[in-house]
């Protein structure tokens, strides 16, 4: 007959505190993921992804039998790396234009969320509320 194996069993069982920590970690991950607003404007594409939009079309025309997605991405990446800055310039310009449009959309979205008509976000005061109250009290007494 074998002896008790309490030490091994106790080692394998997780503590209740550890289980709570694990649940708390998974809950925070879910909360972070669920906070993204579906109505928020989407981030603009980078110059490379704008290039890939055009490259996919030309690649499909040149290689109609090639249906593999990774092959298109690999060929596009190699072509992008081999391009000079002058050849990349039109894509960079498009990316900058899309970024400017995105920033305008974000500002409009934030003002819509805040509910105020001001286009600029409110600036926080560097004075504490007690300092503000002290100043108003001094002005009233003088």
Secondary structure, DSSP 8 states (H G I E B T S, - for coil): -----HHHHHHHS--HHHHHHHHHHHHHHHHHHHT--TTS------HHHHHHHHHHHHHHHH-TT---HHHHHHHHHHHHHHS-HHHHHHHHHHHHHHHHHHHHHHHHHHHHHHT-S-SS-----SS-HHHHHHHHHHHHH-
